[in-house]
Amino acid sequence: MTGPDKMNITQKAKLLGLLILFMAGSGVFCQTRDKPLSGSVQPLNLEPLWDTEKICHNPHKGWYLHYFDNSLNVYGPNLASDDYLEDFPGLNDVYLRLAWSYLEPEEGKFNWTVIDTVINKWIARGYTISFRISCKETNNEQAYATPKWVQDAGAKGKMIYYERYNSTTWEPDYGDPVFLEKLDNFHKAFAKRYDGQPWVEYIDIGSYGDWGEGHTSKGSKKDWPFEVLKQHIDIHTRHYTKTPLLISDDIIGSRLTEDGSKEKLKTYIHEKGISWRDDSACLRGWERYGYSTLRNPELFEDFWPLYPINLEMGHYGAHVKKYGTWKDGKPFERAIEESHATYIGFHGDAREWLADNPEATRKLVNKVGYWYFPKRLDIRDTLTSGTVHKVRMIWLNKGVAPAYYHYRLSIRFAHTETQDQFMIPLTESNNRQWMPDRLSEERYRVRIPECMAAGSYRIEIRLMEPVHDKNHREHPIELGLENSIKTKDHYYNIGHTYIQ
């Protein structure tokens, strides 16, 4: 190589040296050296800074909106065209629960517009999207939730009359090979389009049972064998490899056959990394199972430490409110505690709900999932530049569940008189280990840069959700601390130290 493209080792060394000097002077890069540590460790009690009343609106937890509730007509379409519920405390997710026939009216011809028009509007405002695609409904509008062309292709099934709605709908033979082949093809196409999108929160396995709820109580009333249900699970796990999967607990709870298949299903679902959702809290008649109205609260115990739980109550206006099973939210709060729920929702008009239950909405959004409070920071009252210091921190998770995503913790030292700021990632931190209602101790190695000027510094901390892709910004994690100590860039000022 000749000419301007060639650079000898001496020239490279000189340029590298100049670059290091420039970065050190600008505060971008600083060295650390071995020096004796000074000062004594001071425990900073952070409890006086707590705020247990403010809403911590955080990602991957909280309320979700039933936009399509097994129909194109309820409940989201009833909102005003410019109403995106931005005043709804802790509303993060928009849930699209819809029949397969809406999305593939002809074999291989997909009508993604049905959901994309909704998706595009809501994700533009920061919401995530979740899905359930069902194969059996109970109203005449959806006599064929599974597209009729599947039956015409030879899939077995039968028409079933549902007296309550005076409707007749087709229930597929859930183990029929033609039905399963067409279902597999649909989910292959659906996953290609939506699996792993950064705005997809989770996908329900909804291909079995009435409304996709994992039971046939409004249909054939038949317990389909384990081998058939396994095929439905496998279709989803085969195609959705990047998005969390959930399944209704009714796939076990509604099962009457005592052949060992319940435990077999539970084990298989756990092995596949799938979590539970309960679709029926606060229903009349469910009070016989206990104050929480949960039929199978024990089912969640092996799952919530690893996977998020979704808790949903029945139709608010048509059932919960009508029959008085809400009771100011106390049974639902108990259900949240017993299930260790991360996501919570209801079928119903969101404006009616919010008008009726403003305080419960605020209270429960903090309680579900994770809710972080830094309790104490042990750090020296004097730090020496160019050295590594050991820092100890105690965290309390006041929520009912852990977080299932890793968030990045950093500490920042901000000079009290100048504009100098030095951010240091605390890479040893692991918020996924901060279990509910438990104190968690963490120890960090904090490298103080050589170029930090002597003086008094504010100690600031920040927890952030990492960027998923180039089109999404980092999301700050709200801590249970007073907003008065929060900076514009979402750090919390929790104390002071001196750097020499």
C-alpha positions, 0 to 999 in steps of 0.5 A, a space after each residue: 500500500 502506498 500514498 495517503 492510505 499508508 500510515 506507519 506505526 509511529 504516526 499512529 501512536 502520535 495520533 492516538 496520544 493526541 486523541 487520548 489527551 483531547 478526550 481526557 481534557 473534554 471529560 469524555 475519557 479519563 484514566 484511573 490509577 491506584 491511590 490510597 482511599 480516603 474518607 469513611 463510609 457514610 450510610 445514606 438513608 433514602 427512606 425520607 425521599 420516598 413517595 408512595 403516592 405518586 404514579 410510577 408509570 413504567 414499561 412492561 407492567 400496568 393496565 391494558 386496553 381491550 381494543 378489539 374484544 372478540 369483535 370489531 365493534 368493542 371496546 376501543 372503536 367506541 372511543 372518540 377518534 382523538 381519544 388515546 387515553 393519555 390521562 389513564 394512569 399506567 395504561 401501557 398496552 393495547 390488546 387486540 383480541 380478534 378472530 382468525 377469519 378477520 385476518 385471513 378471509 381467503 387462504 393466503 390472502 391476509 387483511 393486516 389492515 384490520 389491525 395495522 390501522 389501530 397499531 400504527 396510531 397507538 404505537 406512535 403515542 408510545 403504547 405497546 400492542 398485544 394479541 390473541 387470535 381466536 378460532 371459536 366465537 359465540 355470536 352470529 357475527 362470527 359464525 366462522 371465527 375459523 375462516 369458512 374456507 378451512 371447513 371447505 378445504 376439508 377440516 372437520 368440525 360442527 355447528 353449535 347452538 348457544 342459547 344465551 346469544 341465540 347464535 350458531 357458530 362453528 367449532 373446529 375439530 381442534 385436532 383435525 390435520 387440515 385445520 392444524 395445517 391451515 392454522 400453522 400457516 396462518 401463524 407462520 405469516 403472522 409471526 413473520 410480520 409481528 414476532 419480535 417487533 419492539 412494540 409487541 408486549 406478548 401474544 396469547 395462545 388463543 387457538 383453542 376453546 371458546 373466545 380462545 380461553 382454553 375451554 369449550 364450556 359454550 361449545 362442545 363441552 369436550 376436553 380435548 386430549 393432551 396431544 391435541 393441545 400440545 400441537 396448538 402450543 407447539 404451533 405458537 412456540 415454533 413461530 413466536 421465538 422473540 415475543 413472550 407467550 401467555 395462555 389462559 389458565 382455563 386450559 387446565 382449570 376448566 378441564 374435568 378429565 382426571 387422567 393426569 393431563 392437567 399436571 402434564 399440561 402444566 409441566 409442558 407449558 412451564 418447560 416451554 417458557 409460557 406464562 398464564 393469564 386469568 380471564 375471569 376475576 370478579 365474576 359472579 359465581 367465582 366468589 365460591 372460590 374465595 375472596 379473590 375470585 381466583 379459581 386456581 391461585 396455586 397455579 401461578 406459584 411456579 410461574 410468576 418468579 420467571 414469567 409475567 402473569 396477566 390478570 383480567 376481570 370480566 366485562 365491567 358494565 355488563 357483569 362486574 358493575 351490574 352484579 356488584 362483584 367489584 366491591 371497590 376493587 378489594 377482591 381484585 386487589 387480593 387477586 393481584 396479590 395471589 397471582 403476582 400479576 404484572 398486567 391487569 385489564 378489564 373488558 369494558 368502556 375505558 372512560 366509564 371505568 376511569 370515571 367510576 374508579 379513579 383511585 383504584 386505578 391509581 393504586 393498582 398500577 403501582 402495585 402490579 409488577 415491580 415498584 422500586 424504592 432505593 432504601 440505602 446507599 453506603 458510600 464514602 463521604 470523600 472519594 479520591 479521583 483516579 481510584 475504584 470505590 466499593 459502593 453498597 446499595 439496598 433496594 426494596 421492591 414494593 410490587 407483587 412481582 419481579 421485573 422480567 426485563 433487565 434495566 440499566 442502573 447508573 450513578 452520576 456525580 454532578 459538581 455543585 458549582 460547575 457544569 461537570 457531570 460524570 456518569 458511571 454505569 453500575 454494570 453489576 446491578 441486576 434488577 431482575 433479582 429484586 424480588 417482591 416485598 424483599 430487600 435486595 443488596 447489591 455491591 458495585 465497583 465505582 471507578 472515579 475518573 482521574 480528571 474529575 476536579 476536586 469539590 462537592 458533588 451531588 450523587 444521582 442515580 438513574 434506571 433505564 430500559 435499554 434501547 431495543 432498536 434504532 427507532 426507539 429511545 431509552 425509557 426511564 424507570 420511575 422510582 418511588 422517590 419524590 419528583 422534586 429530586 428528579 432531574 430533567 434527564 430522569 436522574 434522582 439526586 439522593 445525596 452528596 459526596 466530596 471528591 479530592 
